[in-house]
Structure formats: structure tokens, C-alpha cells
């Protein structure tokens, strides 16, 4: 509804510009306009100004159509339209000053759309660079012999997940939805996200849009590549709220990757992972890569399904990093691509002040070995 309303405002504002074209080209009388300008125009200049009124209309019309169709380029037409429109309004100020109000309404939306386009382009380039080297990687089938040496509980998990007989995965892409909050008593905010993984060289890129309030989105990109982590968060895709990196982020994003191996279980066979049996329902896994090492505990139920992950992870609290217990509860399982995975999870920091559950997510789509970004609807 709001999208249609805004598009209508843009189009109607554009249609009004046609009056200037009609007036200056003498196509028909336009008694509402005096034609006075801040500087005198000759006959040829008047025709040029009329053509510019027509061009402004066309730019607004294209912007309105692109906005309705959710085209990521619509802001370009919108920016050109507002700029051209305002120049003409200043020139014909006595007749056209009120058009400034419409331009002031349209311009912030154009600026935010530019921010979204710029952020998306950055992530698209990062994902392309991440996935490109994996194109055409040779398939390899997981056999039962490959599981030898793993703790029995891990072997059982991989068998129950239907990994045996499947192809070893090189890349993963998935979509998520859920809710999150930024402080223990904060409001739950809905989000949607896409995530891309590579397995041979462990890496991921997570891109999320968090709906903080009507018309206000926060975008985030969490990245782990070449052993280094970076979390970038922007308000309205424009203002940087956080750009976190360093040793603590490297450890934290490595642990995140380690926990999310559950979505592509064949990666449990990777040479950067080592497993240690703890008891009949748990095993410790250590990931060592690019000079960083961290461990966590996978927990399983009696049926061999993965139900939890725990680790000591660095988190940022009150502006400072500290090493705190970090826990994931896997709440439901279902098959994707023939492999049974935990698709619904809840993430909690176990702080001295009490448990802080901050994330609830559900995987809505997951594909293996499709090394490209999801197409934007």
C-alpha cells in the first residue's frame, strides 16, 4: 500500500512537469502558468526549457515504474528527476515553487535506495569473489570408510543425517528468517538473511536486513574469510553503526562457522577440524585455520540428531569484548537436498547477569553447490 502510494506521488509530481513542456512549446494554453523566469529566456532557450520539463517527467515516470517493480536502479532515475526538477523549479520559481515540497519528500527515499544499492553491490562483489574459485570443483562421494576415526556419536550423526552416499559439498547458500534483539530486555526485531559458505577454504558471508521500525531497516554483513572476521552494520544502508574486526572477531566468526557446519554435515570430514569424544551424547570439535584455533561441543539426542552447540566465544558487551559462554539450541529438523538438518535454532549468551537469548532463526531455503547469489525478486 505504501509502495503504491509513494509511486503515485512520484508519478503525479512528474505529470505536473508536463504543464511546463506544454506551456513552453505552445501546444495549448496553460493559464495557470505565467511563464516568468528568474532570468530572461530567448525563444530557443524557452524551447530547451520546455524539453527539460518533458525530460523531468520521463525521469519521474521511469523512477515510479522502477520503484513499483522493486528494480534496484530506480534511484538513478529518481535522482536525475529530482535534480532536473529542482533546477527548473528555481528557474520558474514564481509558478513552480510548490514542487520543492514534493522533491523534499522524494529525495530521502532516493538517498536510502542509493545506500541499499551500494551496500548490495558491495556484498555481491564479495560473494562473487568468495564463490568464483569453487566453480567446477570435482564431486566426491562420502563413504562410510571416510567416517572411521570420528567419535561414534559423530559417525552416528552423519549416518542419521543421510550424509553417507551424498556428494561432498563445496559451497552452500541459504536463506533465513527470524527475530533478534540487541539487548537482554530489548524488543524482538524481525529479519531476513542470506548466507553463503565455502568449505575447502572455510569462509562465509551473511547478509541481513533487520526491520527496526516502519521505514527503518538496519542492514548487516558478517564475513569470515582467510581466517579473518568482520561485522559491518549500517542504519538505512547509509550510516555505519559498527565495523568490527580484530582478533576477537576472528575467533568469533571462526566459531560461528564451526557451529554452522551442522547445515552441511559432510564438512565434518574437513582436515581443519579435529574431533574428540566426550560421552555417548557429545563430542568436542576444534577448528584450526589461518593461525586461529577454537573449540566447541556438539550435543546429540538418543536418536543421533544434533540438538546443541556450546563454546566460549568473544562477544561485545557495553563496548568491550569478553569471552563468554555461547549456546545454540537446535529446535527442529527437516531434510534439505536429501540431508536432514537442524533448521530452527535459538542462540543464547550465558552471561553472569543471566541468559541473554538474542537470536531465533529458521532456514527457509538451502542449496548445495550453486555457486552464485540468489536473484533479487
C-alpha positions in Angstrom: 0.0 0.0 0.0 2.7 2.5 1.0 4.8 1.5 -2.0 1.9 2.2 -4.3 1.2 5.5 -2.6 4.8 6.7 -2.9 4.9 5.6 -6.6 1.7 7.6 -7.2 3.2 10.7 -5.6 6.3 10.4 -7.8 4.2 9.9 -11.0 1.7 12.7 -10.2 4.6 15.0 -9.5 6.1 14.0 -12.8 2.9 14.6 -14.7 2.7 18.2 -13.4 6.0 18.8 -15.1 4.3 18.2 -18.4 2.5 21.6 -18.0 5.8 23.3 -18.3 6.5 21.4 -21.6 3.1 22.2 -23.0 3.4 25.9 -22.0 6.8 26.5 -23.4 6.1 24.6 -26.7 2.8 26.4 -27.1 0.9 23.2 -27.6 -2.1 24.6 -25.8 -2.9 27.4 -23.4 -1.9 26.9 -19.8 -3.4 29.8 -17.9 -2.2 28.6 -14.5 1.4 29.4 -15.5 2.8 32.9 -16.2 6.0 31.6 -17.8 8.1 34.1 -15.8 11.7 33.0 -15.1 14.4 34.3 -12.8 16.5 35.2 -15.8 15.1 36.2 -19.2 15.0 33.4 -21.8 15.0 33.8 -25.6 12.7 31.8 -27.8 15.3 29.0 -28.4 16.1 28.8 -24.7 12.4 28.6 -23.9 12.1 25.5 -26.1 15.1 23.9 -24.4 13.5 24.6 -21.0 10.3 23.0 -22.3 12.2 19.9 -23.4 13.8 19.7 -19.9 10.3 19.8 -18.3 9.4 16.8 -20.5 12.7 15.1 -19.6 11.9 15.6 -15.9 8.5 14.0 -16.4 10.1 11.0 -18.2 12.6 10.5 -15.4 9.9 10.6 -12.7 7.8 8.2 -14.7 10.7 5.7 -15.0 11.5 6.1 -11.3 7.9 5.4 -10.3 7.8 2.3 -12.5 11.1 1.1 -11.3 10.1 1.6 -7.7 6.9 -0.4 -8.1 8.8 -3.2 -9.8 11.5 -3.1 -7.0 14.2 -2.5 -9.5 17.5 -1.7 -7.7 18.3 1.0 -10.3 15.2 3.1 -9.8 17.1 5.6 -7.6 19.2 6.6 -10.6 16.2 7.8 -12.5 14.8 9.3 -9.2 18.0 11.3 -8.5 18.1 12.6 -12.1 14.4 13.6 -11.9 14.8 15.5 -8.6 17.9 17.3 -9.7 16.4 18.4 -13.0 13.1 19.2 -11.4 14.6 21.4 -8.8 16.7 23.3 -11.3 13.6 24.0 -13.3 11.6 25.0 -10.2 14.3 27.5 -9.2 14.3 28.9 -12.7 10.4 29.2 -12.8 10.1 29.9 -9.0 7.0 32.1 -9.1 5.0 29.4 -10.9 6.7 26.2 -9.6 7.9 26.8 -6.0 5.4 24.3 -4.5 7.1 21.5 -6.4 10.0 21.8 -4.0 7.8 20.1 -1.3 7.4 17.0 -3.5 11.1 16.9 -4.2 11.8 17.1 -0.5 9.6 14.1 0.1 11.1 12.1 -2.7 14.8 12.8 -2.2 15.3 11.0 1.2 13.8 7.8 -0.3 16.1 8.1 -3.3 19.1 8.5 -1.0 18.1 5.4 1.1 17.6 3.5 -2.2 21.1 4.5 -3.3 22.5 3.3 0.1 20.8 -0.1 -0.4 22.1 -0.4 -3.9 25.6 0.5 -2.8 25.5 -2.0 0.1 24.1 -4.7 -2.0 26.7 -4.2 -4.7 29.5 -4.4 -2.1 28.1 -7.7 -0.8 27.5 -9.0 -4.3 31.1 -8.4 -5.2 32.3 -10.1 -2.0 30.1 -13.1 -2.6 31.2 -13.4 -6.2 34.9 -13.3 -5.2 34.2 -15.9 -2.5 32.4 -18.4 -4.7 34.2 -17.9 -8.0 37.2 -20.2 -7.2 34.8 -23.1 -6.4 33.1 -23.2 -9.8 33.6 -26.6 -11.4 35.1 -28.3 -8.4 35.2 -32.1 -8.8 32.5 -34.0 -6.9 33.4 -36.7 -4.3 31.0 -39.1 -2.7 31.1 -39.5 1.1 31.6 -43.2 2.0 31.3 -45.0 5.3 35.0 -45.6 5.4 35.6 -41.8 5.5 33.8 -41.7 8.9 36.4 -44.0 10.5 38.4 -42.2 13.2 35.5 -39.9 14.1 33.9 -40.4 17.6 31.0 -42.9 17.4 28.4 -40.3 18.2 29.6 -38.1 15.3 29.6 -41.1 12.9 26.0 -41.8 14.0 25.0 -38.2 13.4 26.4 -38.2 9.9 24.7 -41.5 9.1 21.4 -40.3 10.6 21.7 -37.1 8.5 22.0 -39.2 5.3 25.4 -37.8 4.5 26.8 -41.2 3.5 26.3 -41.7 -0.2 25.9 -38.0 -0.8 28.4 -35.7 -2.6 30.9 -33.7 -0.6 29.8 -30.2 -0.6 31.9 -27.3 -1.9 29.5 -24.4 -1.5 26.3 -23.7 0.4 23.8 -20.9 0.0 20.8 -20.5 2.3 18.0 -18.1 3.3 16.9 -17.4 6.9 14.2 -15.6 8.6 13.7 -14.9 12.3 13.9 -12.4 15.1 16.7 -10.8 17.0 17.3 -8.2 19.7 20.3 -6.1 20.7 20.0 -6.2 24.5 18.5 -8.6 27.0 15.3 -6.7 27.6 15.1 -5.3 24.0 12.3 -5.7 21.6 12.4 -8.6 19.1 13.0 -7.3 15.6 12.2 -9.4 12.5 14.9 -10.0 9.9 15.6 -11.9 6.7 19.0 -13.0 5.7 21.1 -14.8 3.0 24.3 -16.7 3.7 27.0 -18.2 1.5 29.7 -20.7 2.6 32.7 -22.3 1.1 34.1 -25.5 2.6 37.5 -26.3 1.1 38.7 -22.9 2.3 36.3 -22.2 5.2 34.5 -18.9 4.7 31.1 -17.4 4.8 29.2 -14.1 4.1 26.0 -13.4 5.9 23.8 -10.5 4.7 20.7 -9.5 6.7 18.0 -6.9 6.7 16.6 -6.1 10.2 13.3 -4.3 10.4 13.8 -1.9 13.3 10.7 0.2 12.7 8.4 1.2 9.9 10.5 2.7 7.1 13.7 2.0 9.1 15.9 -1.0 8.3 19.3 -1.9 9.6 21.5 -3.9 7.3 24.3 -6.2 8.4 27.1 -8.2 6.7 29.0 -10.7 8.8 32.1 -12.1 7.0 34.7 -14.8 7.7 37.4 -15.2 5.0 41.1 -16.1 5.1 40.8 -16.6 8.8 39.6 -13.1 9.5 36.2 -11.8 10.6 34.4 -8.5 10.0 30.9 -7.4 11.1 29.5 -4.4 9.3 26.2 -2.8 10.4 24.6 0.2 8.8 21.4 2.2 9.5 19.3 2.6 6.4 22.3 1.1 4.5 24.0 4.5 4.9 25.2 5.3 8.4 27.8 2.9 9.8 26.8 1.7 13.2 29.6 -0.9 13.6 32.6 -2.1 11.6 34.1 -4.7 13.9 37.3 -6.5 13.2 40.4 -7.8 15.0 41.5 -10.9 17.0 38.2 -11.2 18.9 36.2 -11.0 15.7 38.4 -13.6 14.0 37.8 -16.1 16.9 34.1 -15.3 17.0 33.5 -15.7 13.3 35.5 -18.9 13.2 33.3 -20.3 16.0 30.2 -19.2 14.1 31.4 -21.2 11.1 32.2 -24.1 13.3 28.7 -24.1 14.7 27.1 -23.8 11.3 28.8 -26.8 9.9 25.6 -28.6 11.0 24.0 -27.2 7.9 26.5 -29.0 5.6 27.5 -32.0 7.8 29.9 -33.6 5.3 32.2 -30.7 6.2 32.8 -32.6 9.5 35.4 -34.5 7.5 37.4 -31.4 6.7 41.1 -31.6 7.6 40.9 -28.3 9.6 38.5 -30.0 12.1 39.5 -32.5 14.8 37.0 -34.4 16.9 37.2 -35.8 20.5 34.6 -38.0 22.1 33.3 -36.7 25.4 30.5 -39.2 26.1 27.7 -41.0 24.3 25.8 -37.8 23.5 28.6 -35.2 22.9 31.9 -34.6 21.2 34.3 -31.7 21.2 35.4 -30.3 17.8 38.3 -28.0 17.3 38.8 -25.8 14.3 42.3 -24.6 13.4 42.7 -22.3 10.4 44.9 -19.4 9.4 46.6 -19.3 12.8 43.4 -19.2 14.8 42.0 -22.1 16.8 38.8 -22.5 18.8 36.7 -25.4 20.2 33.1 -26.1 20.9 30.9 -29.0 22.0 28.3 -30.6 19.7 25.4 -32.3 21.7 23.2 -35.0 20.3 20.0 -36.8 21.4 19.4 -40.5 21.7 18.4 -40.7 18.0 21.7 -39.3 16.9 20.3 -35.9 15.9 22.3 -32.7 16.6 20.5 -30.7 19.3 23.0 -28.2 20.5 26.4 -26.5 20.3 28.3 -24.7 23.1 31.6 -22.7 23.1 33.4 -19.9 24.8 33.1 -17.1 22.3 34.2 -13.4 22.3 31.3 -11.0 22.3 31.0 -7.3 22.6 29.1 -6.1 25.6 29.0 -2.4 26.8 31.6 -1.5 24.2 34.1 -4.1 25.4 35.0 -7.7 24.2 34.8 -10.5 26.7 35.0 -14.3 26.4 31.6 -15.7 27.4 29.6 -19.0 27.2 27.7 -19.1 23.9 25.0 -21.7 23.3 22.8 -22.8 20.4 19.8 -25.0 20.8 18.6 -26.7 17.6 14.9 -27.0 18.0 13.7 -28.8 14.8 15.0 -30.9 11.9 14.0 -31.5 8.3 15.6 -32.6 5.1 17.2 -30.3 2.6 18.7 -31.8 -0.6 18.2 -35.3 0.9 20.3 -34.4 4.1 18.5 -34.0 7.4 19.5 -30.8 9.1 18.5 -28.7 12.2 16.6 -25.8 10.5 15.3 -23.9 13.6 17.7 -22.6 16.2 17.9 -20.3 19.2 21.2 -18.6 20.2 21.9 -17.5 23.8 24.8 -15.8 25.6 25.1 -17.2 29.1 26.3 -14.1 31.0 26.9 -13.6 34.7 23.9 -11.4 34.7 21.7 -14.1 33.3 20.9 -15.8 30.0 20.5 -13.4 27.1 18.8 -15.1 24.2 19.3 -12.8 21.3 18.6 -14.7 18.1 15.8 -17.0 16.8 16.2 -18.2 13.3 14.7 -20.6 10.7 16.2 -21.7 7.5 13.7 -21.3 4.6 15.9 -22.4 1.7 19.2 -24.2 1.4 21.1 -25.4 -1.7 24.4 -27.1 -2.2 27.0 -26.4 -4.9 25.1 -23.5 -6.5 28.0 -21.0 -6.5 26.0 -17.8 -7.2 23.9 -15.3 -5.3 20.2 -15.6 -5.0 18.4 -13.4 -7.5 16.7 -10.4 -6.2 12.9 -10.6 -6.6 
